[in-house]
Amino acid sequence: MNFKMGLNNPGVSAFPEEDNIFCWKGAIKGSKETVFEGTEYRLSLSFSNDYPFKPPKIKFQTTCFHPNVDVYGNICLDILQDKWSSAYDVRTILLSIQSLLGEPNISSPLNTQAAQLWSNQEGNVKKKNAGFTFHLLSFSSIMYFLRSLLFPCTEYRKMPPTSA
């Protein structure tokens, strides 16, 4: 298996959990000059026995109000679906997600409310509009609270081995 995560990757990191090489914890920092600058997001990465021929399942564990992330942390990113290549490693995946944060694909949203807000404020967002950032963080906080009440964190503790 090629689970590469090299050093010197600004703003991204990932490591396997202590007792399961197939479950990783990752972190992404928002890129500079975006509304996500200075924010760190936690992710879970679950690899199947078919990796690298099938993409890992990746979810945001930190609530992220974004056009391409739903309330459950699912990510709409082409390289995690139909554009997957066995050449992608963990570093490439995390850097792609980091890039997606600052440049969402509004034409294929998982979160239509975030996509609409992003579209309406796109010019201001590129200037790091404080009002948008405040709304973004406030909504994320509310969603995190509601999500923690409705869906206690039970996923991705351990992934059972898949049969060949």
Secondary structure, DSSP 8 states (H G I E B T S, - for coil): ------S--TTEEEEEETTEEEEEEEEEEB-TTSTTBT-EEEEEEE--TTTTTS--EEEESS---BTTB-TT-BB--GGGTTT--TT--HHHHHHHHHHHHHS--TTS-S-HHHHHHHHHHHHHHHTT-HHHHHHHHHHHHHHHHHHHHHS-S-TTS-------
